[in-house]
Amino acid sequence: MRAILQAVSEAKVSVNGVIESQVDQALLIYLGISETDTDELLDKFGLKVANLRVFPDESDRLMYSCLDLGASILLIPNFTLISESKKGRRPTFFKAAAPAAAEELFDGLARNLASRVSNVELGVFGADMTVSAAVRGPLNLVIDDHDLI
């Protein structure tokens, strides 16, 4: 499991020009699921993300989490995060989970986050999405499954 987290003042996801999800003051999460990921990671990831202090205080110190501020989460499935580009000029995605398994884990994480945070919006699994975001800071964090152990 690999995720890119961005603190955003607003973000939206569109499919074929139709807005599917939209959030203000949120944590935007692009999530890649690998073939070795299991349900056991979901609770660890949900706990980490909900409590991660990524929003600044008045001194610009990262002091507040989604839970502290009641901030939303926008969770976007993104299998391309599980890529390798060691050989050649084209990335490979052999280590990404099969679509059915990835969707099951994605949905499980969405439920886990929804049990912790007041508003969780989702990207459309398997769709060609357009994601628009106003990134604050900019603040970008990468979390891998080894960060959760």
mmCIF file of the C-alpha atoms, coordinates in Angstrom:
data_MODEL
# 
_entry.id   MODEL 
# 
loop_
_atom_site.group_PDB 
_atom_site.id 
_atom_site.type_symbol 
_atom_site.label_atom_id 
_atom_site.label_alt_id 
_atom_site.label_comp_id 
_atom_site.label_asym_id 
_atom_site.label_entity_id 
_atom_site.label_seq_id 
_atom_site.pdbx_PDB_ins_code 
_atom_site.Cartn_x 
_atom_site.Cartn_y 
_atom_site.Cartn_z 
_atom_site.occupancy 
_atom_site.B_iso_or_equiv 
_atom_site.pdbx_formal_charge 
_atom_site.auth_seq_id 
_atom_site.auth_comp_id 
_atom_site.auth_asym_id 
_atom_site.auth_atom_id 
_atom_site.pdbx_PDB_model_num 
ATOM 1   C CA . MET A 1 1   ? 0.000   0.000  0.000   1.00 0.00 ? 1   MET A CA 1 
ATOM 2   C CA . ARG A 1 2   ? 1.322   3.377  -0.954  1.00 0.00 ? 2   ARG A CA 1 
ATOM 3   C CA . ALA A 1 3   ? -0.398  6.719  -0.595  1.00 0.00 ? 3   ALA A CA 1 
ATOM 4   C CA . ILE A 1 4   ? 0.280   10.321 -1.437  1.00 0.00 ? 4   ILE A CA 1 
ATOM 5   C CA . LEU A 1 5   ? -1.418  12.706 0.981   1.00 0.00 ? 5   LEU A CA 1 
ATOM 6   C CA . GLN A 1 6   ? -2.000  16.358 0.183   1.00 0.00 ? 6   GLN A CA 1 
ATOM 7   C CA . ALA A 1 7   ? -3.505  19.009 2.432   1.00 0.00 ? 7   ALA A CA 1 
ATOM 8   C CA . VAL A 1 8   ? -5.953  20.916 0.227   1.00 0.00 ? 8   VAL A CA 1 
ATOM 9   C CA . SER A 1 9   ? -8.213  23.917 0.643   1.00 0.00 ? 9   SER A CA 1 
ATOM 10  C CA . GLU A 1 10  ? -10.529 22.360 -1.954  1.00 0.00 ? 10  GLU A CA 1 
ATOM 11  C CA . ALA A 1 11  ? -10.574 19.411 -4.334  1.00 0.00 ? 11  ALA A CA 1 
ATOM 12  C CA . LYS A 1 12  ? -12.951 17.701 -6.719  1.00 0.00 ? 12  LYS A CA 1 
ATOM 13  C CA . VAL A 1 13  ? -13.120 14.589 -8.859  1.00 0.00 ? 13  VAL A CA 1 
ATOM 14  C CA . SER A 1 14  ? -14.865 14.511 -12.211 1.00 0.00 ? 14  SER A CA 1 
ATOM 15  C CA . VAL A 1 15  ? -15.618 11.666 -14.602 1.00 0.00 ? 15  VAL A CA 1 
ATOM 16  C CA . ASN A 1 16  ? -16.629 12.598 -18.149 1.00 0.00 ? 16  ASN A CA 1 
ATOM 17  C CA . GLY A 1 17  ? -17.086 16.206 -17.073 1.00 0.00 ? 17  GLY A CA 1 
ATOM 18  C CA . VAL A 1 18  ? -19.466 15.346 -14.211 1.00 0.00 ? 18  VAL A CA 1 
ATOM 19  C CA . ILE A 1 19  ? -18.350 16.179 -10.663 1.00 0.00 ? 19  ILE A CA 1 
ATOM 20  C CA . GLU A 1 20  ? -18.500 12.973 -8.615  1.00 0.00 ? 20  GLU A CA 1 
ATOM 21  C CA . SER A 1 21  ? -17.029 14.240 -5.322  1.00 0.00 ? 21  SER A CA 1 
ATOM 22  C CA . GLN A 1 22  ? -16.025 17.610 -3.923  1.00 0.00 ? 22  GLN A CA 1 
ATOM 23  C CA . VAL A 1 23  ? -14.475 18.727 -0.612  1.00 0.00 ? 23  VAL A CA 1 
ATOM 24  C CA . ASP A 1 24  ? -13.243 21.859 1.150   1.00 0.00 ? 24  ASP A CA 1 
ATOM 25  C CA . GLN A 1 25  ? -10.402 21.878 3.716   1.00 0.00 ? 25  GLN A CA 1 
ATOM 26  C CA . ALA A 1 26  ? -9.472  18.272 3.344   1.00 0.00 ? 26  ALA A CA 1 
ATOM 27  C CA . LEU A 1 27  ? -6.836  15.638 3.103   1.00 0.00 ? 27  LEU A CA 1 
ATOM 28  C CA . LEU A 1 28  ? -6.605  14.391 -0.482  1.00 0.00 ? 28  LEU A CA 1 
ATOM 29  C CA . ILE A 1 29  ? -5.324  10.823 -0.578  1.00 0.00 ? 29  ILE A CA 1 
ATOM 30  C CA . TYR A 1 30  ? -4.173  9.004  -3.698  1.00 0.00 ? 30  TYR A CA 1 
ATOM 31  C CA . LEU A 1 31  ? -4.091  5.303  -2.792  1.00 0.00 ? 31  LEU A CA 1 
ATOM 32  C CA . GLY A 1 32  ? -2.246  2.496  -4.553  1.00 0.00 ? 32  GLY A CA 1 
ATOM 33  C CA . ILE A 1 33  ? -2.871  -1.074 -3.437  1.00 0.00 ? 33  ILE A CA 1 
ATOM 34  C CA . SER A 1 34  ? -0.304  -3.798 -4.061  1.00 0.00 ? 34  SER A CA 1 
ATOM 35  C CA . GLU A 1 35  ? -0.810  -7.508 -4.582  1.00 0.00 ? 35  GLU A CA 1 
ATOM 36  C CA . THR A 1 36  ? 0.532   -8.237 -1.079  1.00 0.00 ? 36  THR A CA 1 
ATOM 37  C CA . ASP A 1 37  ? -1.773  -5.843 0.821   1.00 0.00 ? 37  ASP A CA 1 
ATOM 38  C CA . THR A 1 38  ? -4.283  -7.293 3.269   1.00 0.00 ? 38  THR A CA 1 
ATOM 39  C CA . ASP A 1 39  ? -7.216  -6.198 5.431   1.00 0.00 ? 39  ASP A CA 1 
ATOM 40  C CA . GLU A 1 40  ? -4.832  -5.971 8.392   1.00 0.00 ? 40  GLU A CA 1 
ATOM 41  C CA . LEU A 1 41  ? -3.323  -2.779 6.961   1.00 0.00 ? 41  LEU A CA 1 
ATOM 42  C CA . LEU A 1 42  ? -6.655  -0.960 6.748   1.00 0.00 ? 42  LEU A CA 1 
ATOM 43  C CA . ASP A 1 43  ? -7.056  -0.229 10.443  1.00 0.00 ? 43  ASP A CA 1 
ATOM 44  C CA . LYS A 1 44  ? -3.431  0.870  10.797  1.00 0.00 ? 44  LYS A CA 1 
ATOM 45  C CA . PHE A 1 45  ? -3.736  3.140  7.776   1.00 0.00 ? 45  PHE A CA 1 
ATOM 46  C CA . GLY A 1 46  ? -7.075  4.590  8.906   1.00 0.00 ? 46  GLY A CA 1 
ATOM 47  C CA . LEU A 1 47  ? -5.734  5.324  12.382  1.00 0.00 ? 47  LEU A CA 1 
ATOM 48  C CA . LYS A 1 48  ? -2.542  6.895  11.012  1.00 0.00 ? 48  LYS A CA 1 
ATOM 49  C CA . VAL A 1 49  ? -4.310  9.121  8.477   1.00 0.00 ? 49  VAL A CA 1 
ATOM 50  C CA . ALA A 1 50  ? -7.119  10.321 10.749  1.00 0.00 ? 50  ALA A CA 1 
ATOM 51  C CA . ASN A 1 51  ? -4.615  11.394 13.412  1.00 0.00 ? 51  ASN A CA 1 
ATOM 52  C CA . LEU A 1 52  ? -1.788  12.657 11.211  1.00 0.00 ? 52  LEU A CA 1 
ATOM 53  C CA . ARG A 1 53  ? -1.114  16.328 11.930  1.00 0.00 ? 53  ARG A CA 1 
ATOM 54  C CA . VAL A 1 54  ? -0.994  17.895 8.482   1.00 0.00 ? 54  VAL A CA 1 
ATOM 55  C CA . PHE A 1 55  ? -2.865  21.158 9.014   1.00 0.00 ? 55  PHE A CA 1 
ATOM 56  C CA . PRO A 1 56  ? -1.006  24.224 10.334  1.00 0.00 ? 56  PRO A CA 1 
ATOM 57  C CA . ASP A 1 57  ? -1.707  26.357 13.379  1.00 0.00 ? 57  ASP A CA 1 
ATOM 58  C CA . GLU A 1 58  ? -1.348  30.154 13.387  1.00 0.00 ? 58  GLU A CA 1 
ATOM 59  C CA . SER A 1 59  ? 2.456   29.751 13.504  1.00 0.00 ? 59  SER A CA 1 
ATOM 60  C CA . ASP A 1 60  ? 2.437   27.473 10.441  1.00 0.00 ? 60  ASP A CA 1 
ATOM 61  C CA . ARG A 1 61  ? 3.430   24.452 12.535  1.00 0.00 ? 61  ARG A CA 1 
ATOM 62  C CA . LEU A 1 62  ? 1.694   21.224 11.543  1.00 0.00 ? 62  LEU A CA 1 
ATOM 63  C CA . MET A 1 63  ? -0.463  20.808 14.631  1.00 0.00 ? 63  MET A CA 1 
ATOM 64  C CA . TYR A 1 64  ? -3.923  19.643 13.551  1.00 0.00 ? 64  TYR A CA 1 
ATOM 65  C CA . SER A 1 65  ? -5.317  16.414 12.154  1.00 0.00 ? 65  SER A CA 1 
ATOM 66  C CA . CYS A 1 66  ? -8.525  15.738 10.252  1.00 0.00 ? 66  CYS A CA 1 
ATOM 67  C CA . LEU A 1 67  ? -10.062 14.722 13.572  1.00 0.00 ? 67  LEU A CA 1 
ATOM 68  C CA . ASP A 1 68  ? -8.984  17.951 15.266  1.00 0.00 ? 68  ASP A CA 1 
ATOM 69  C CA . LEU A 1 69  ? -10.488 20.184 12.589  1.00 0.00 ? 69  LEU A CA 1 
ATOM 70  C CA . GLY A 1 70  ? -13.366 18.070 11.341  1.00 0.00 ? 70  GLY A CA 1 
ATOM 71  C CA . ALA A 1 71  ? -11.655 18.116 7.943   1.00 0.00 ? 71  ALA A CA 1 
ATOM 72  C CA . SER A 1 72  ? -12.845 15.903 5.116   1.00 0.00 ? 72  SER A CA 1 
ATOM 73  C CA . ILE A 1 73  ? -10.951 13.187 3.287   1.00 0.00 ? 73  ILE A CA 1 
ATOM 74  C CA . LEU A 1 74  ? -11.086 12.651 -0.461  1.00 0.00 ? 74  LEU A CA 1 
ATOM 75  C CA . LEU A 1 75  ? -9.848  9.134  -1.228  1.00 0.00 ? 75  LEU A CA 1 
ATOM 76  C CA . ILE A 1 76  ? -8.770  8.467  -4.815  1.00 0.00 ? 76  ILE A CA 1 
ATOM 77  C CA . PRO A 1 77  ? -7.869  4.982  -6.113  1.00 0.00 ? 77  PRO A CA 1 
ATOM 78  C CA . ASN A 1 78  ? -4.579  5.164  -8.015  1.00 0.00 ? 78  ASN A CA 1 
ATOM 79  C CA . PHE A 1 79  ? -2.954  1.881  -9.038  1.00 0.00 ? 79  PHE A CA 1 
ATOM 80  C CA . THR A 1 80  ? -0.131  3.756  -10.803 1.00 0.00 ? 80  THR A CA 1 
ATOM 81  C CA . LEU A 1 81  ? 1.432   4.413  -7.394  1.00 0.00 ? 81  LEU A CA 1 
ATOM 82  C CA . ILE A 1 82  ? 2.408   0.734  -7.395  1.00 0.00 ? 82  ILE A CA 1 
ATOM 83  C CA . SER A 1 83  ? 4.755   0.994  -10.345 1.00 0.00 ? 83  SER A CA 1 
ATOM 84  C CA . GLU A 1 84  ? 8.331   0.175  -11.190 1.00 0.00 ? 84  GLU A CA 1 
ATOM 85  C CA . SER A 1 85  ? 10.486  1.976  -13.700 1.00 0.00 ? 85  SER A CA 1 
ATOM 86  C CA . LYS A 1 86  ? 13.856  0.299  -13.223 1.00 0.00 ? 86  LYS A CA 1 
ATOM 87  C CA . LYS A 1 87  ? 14.022  -1.001 -16.794 1.00 0.00 ? 87  LYS A CA 1 
ATOM 88  C CA . GLY A 1 88  ? 13.148  0.714  -20.004 1.00 0.00 ? 88  GLY A CA 1 
ATOM 89  C CA . ARG A 1 89  ? 11.136  3.869  -20.448 1.00 0.00 ? 89  ARG A CA 1 
ATOM 90  C CA . ARG A 1 90  ? 7.687   2.599  -19.566 1.00 0.00 ? 90  ARG A CA 1 
ATOM 91  C CA . PRO A 1 91  ? 6.546   1.922  -15.997 1.00 0.00 ? 91  PRO A CA 1 
ATOM 92  C CA . THR A 1 92  ? 5.224   -1.521 -15.121 1.00 0.00 ? 92  THR A CA 1 
ATOM 93  C CA . PHE A 1 93  ? 2.418   -2.285 -12.720 1.00 0.00 ? 93  PHE A CA 1 
ATOM 94  C CA . PHE A 1 94  ? 2.975   -5.994 -12.045 1.00 0.00 ? 94  PHE A CA 1 
ATOM 95  C CA . LYS A 1 95  ? 2.936   -5.501 -8.281  1.00 0.00 ? 95  LYS A CA 1 
ATOM 96  C CA . ALA A 1 96  ? -0.413  -3.697 -8.233  1.00 0.00 ? 96  ALA A CA 1 
ATOM 97  C CA . ALA A 1 97  ? -3.324  -5.702 -6.852  1.00 0.00 ? 97  ALA A CA 1 
ATOM 98  C CA . ALA A 1 98  ? -5.831  -7.229 -9.256  1.00 0.00 ? 98  ALA A CA 1 
ATOM 99  C CA . PRO A 1 99  ? -8.780  -4.852 -9.756  1.00 0.00 ? 99  PRO A CA 1 
ATOM 100 C CA . ALA A 1 100 ? -11.325 -6.897 -7.755  1.00 0.00 ? 100 ALA A CA 1 
ATOM 101 C CA . ALA A 1 101 ? -8.983  -7.309 -4.778  1.00 0.00 ? 101 ALA A CA 1 
ATOM 102 C CA . ALA A 1 102 ? -7.910  -3.660 -4.929  1.00 0.00 ? 102 ALA A CA 1 
ATOM 103 C CA . GLU A 1 103 ? -11.511 -2.448 -5.028  1.00 0.00 ? 103 GLU A CA 1 
ATOM 104 C CA . GLU A 1 104 ? -12.399 -4.571 -2.005  1.00 0.00 ? 104 GLU A CA 1 
ATOM 105 C CA . LEU A 1 105 ? -9.499  -3.104 0.007   1.00 0.00 ? 105 LEU A CA 1 
ATOM 106 C CA . PHE A 1 106 ? -10.255 0.420  -1.245  1.00 0.00 ? 106 PHE A CA 1 
ATOM 107 C CA . ASP A 1 107 ? -13.879 0.079  -0.098  1.00 0.00 ? 107 ASP A CA 1 
ATOM 108 C CA . GLY A 1 108 ? -12.708 -1.348 3.226   1.00 0.00 ? 108 GLY A CA 1 
ATOM 109 C CA . LEU A 1 109 ? -10.420 1.610  3.797   1.00 0.00 ? 109 LEU A CA 1 
ATOM 110 C CA . ALA A 1 110 ? -13.219 4.013  2.859   1.00 0.00 ? 110 ALA A CA 1 
ATOM 111 C CA . ARG A 1 111 ? -15.447 2.410  5.515   1.00 0.00 ? 111 ARG A CA 1 
ATOM 112 C CA . ASN A 1 112 ? -12.616 2.502  8.059   1.00 0.00 ? 112 ASN A CA 1 
ATOM 113 C CA . LEU A 1 113 ? -11.970 6.196  7.447   1.00 0.00 ? 113 LEU A CA 1 
ATOM 114 C CA . ALA A 1 114 ? -15.700 6.987  7.531   1.00 0.00 ? 114 ALA A CA 1 
ATOM 115 C CA . SER A 1 115 ? -15.861 5.453  11.008  1.00 0.00 ? 115 SER A CA 1 
ATOM 116 C CA . ARG A 1 116 ? -13.212 7.944  12.161  1.00 0.00 ? 116 ARG A CA 1 
ATOM 117 C CA . VAL A 1 117 ? -13.723 11.152 10.139  1.00 0.00 ? 117 VAL A CA 1 
ATOM 118 C CA . SER A 1 118 ? -16.980 13.048 9.660   1.00 0.00 ? 118 SER A CA 1 
ATOM 119 C CA . ASN A 1 119 ? -16.855 13.266 5.850   1.00 0.00 ? 119 ASN A CA 1 
ATOM 120 C CA . VAL A 1 120 ? -15.157 10.871 3.447   1.00 0.00 ? 120 VAL A CA 1 
ATOM 121 C CA . GLU A 1 121 ? -15.647 11.362 -0.279  1.00 0.00 ? 121 GLU A CA 1 
ATOM 122 C CA . LEU A 1 122 ? -14.432 8.926  -2.912  1.00 0.00 ? 122 LEU A CA 1 
ATOM 123 C CA . GLY A 1 123 ? -13.022 8.850  -6.388  1.00 0.00 ? 123 GLY A CA 1 
ATOM 124 C CA . VAL A 1 124 ? -14.582 6.383  -8.821  1.00 0.00 ? 124 VAL A CA 1 
ATOM 125 C CA . PHE A 1 125 ? -12.770 3.063  -8.794  1.00 0.00 ? 125 PHE A CA 1 
ATOM 126 C CA . GLY A 1 126 ? -11.584 2.037  -12.260 1.00 0.00 ? 126 GLY A CA 1 
ATOM 127 C CA . ALA A 1 127 ? -12.666 5.281  -13.919 1.00 0.00 ? 127 ALA A CA 1 
ATOM 128 C CA . ASP A 1 128 ? -10.573 7.756  -15.880 1.00 0.00 ? 128 ASP A CA 1 
ATOM 129 C CA . MET A 1 129 ? -10.876 10.661 -13.442 1.00 0.00 ? 129 MET A CA 1 
ATOM 130 C CA . THR A 1 130 ? -9.943  14.310 -13.542 1.00 0.00 ? 130 THR A CA 1 
ATOM 131 C CA . VAL A 1 131 ? -8.768  15.450 -10.111 1.00 0.00 ? 131 VAL A CA 1 
ATOM 132 C CA . SER A 1 132 ? -8.538  19.180 -9.394  1.00 0.00 ? 132 SER A CA 1 
ATOM 133 C CA . ALA A 1 133 ? -7.036  20.416 -6.147  1.00 0.00 ? 133 ALA A CA 1 
ATOM 134 C CA . ALA A 1 134 ? -5.820  23.586 -4.473  1.00 0.00 ? 134 ALA A CA 1 
ATOM 135 C CA . VAL A 1 135 ? -2.882  22.178 -2.516  1.00 0.00 ? 135 VAL A CA 1 
ATOM 136 C CA . ARG A 1 136 ? -1.964  24.077 0.652   1.00 0.00 ? 136 ARG A CA 1 
ATOM 137 C CA . GLY A 1 137 ? 1.661   24.711 1.500   1.00 0.00 ? 137 GLY A CA 1 
ATOM 138 C CA . PRO A 1 138 ? 2.289   22.689 -0.663  1.00 0.00 ? 138 PRO A CA 1 
ATOM 139 C CA . LEU A 1 139 ? 2.147   19.756 1.709   1.00 0.00 ? 139 LEU A CA 1 
ATOM 140 C CA . ASN A 1 140 ? 2.698   16.335 0.139   1.00 0.00 ? 140 ASN A CA 1 
ATOM 141 C CA . LEU A 1 141 ? 3.449   13.207 2.155   1.00 0.00 ? 141 LEU A CA 1 
ATOM 142 C CA . VAL A 1 142 ? 4.114   9.653  1.032   1.00 0.00 ? 142 VAL A CA 1 
ATOM 143 C CA . ILE A 1 143 ? 3.038   6.790  3.259   1.00 0.00 ? 143 ILE A CA 1 
ATOM 144 C CA . ASP A 1 144 ? 4.076   3.230  2.466   1.00 0.00 ? 144 ASP A CA 1 
ATOM 145 C CA . ASP A 1 145 ? 2.908   0.100  4.232   1.00 0.00 ? 145 ASP A CA 1 
ATOM 146 C CA . HIS A 1 146 ? 6.285   -0.128 6.012   1.00 0.00 ? 146 HIS A CA 1 
ATOM 147 C CA . ASP A 1 147 ? 5.409   3.217  7.678   1.00 0.00 ? 147 ASP A CA 1 
ATOM 148 C CA . LEU A 1 148 ? 2.442   1.512  9.345   1.00 0.00 ? 148 LEU A CA 1 
ATOM 149 C CA . ILE A 1 149 ? 4.283   -1.263 11.161  1.00 0.00 ? 149 ILE A CA 1 
# 
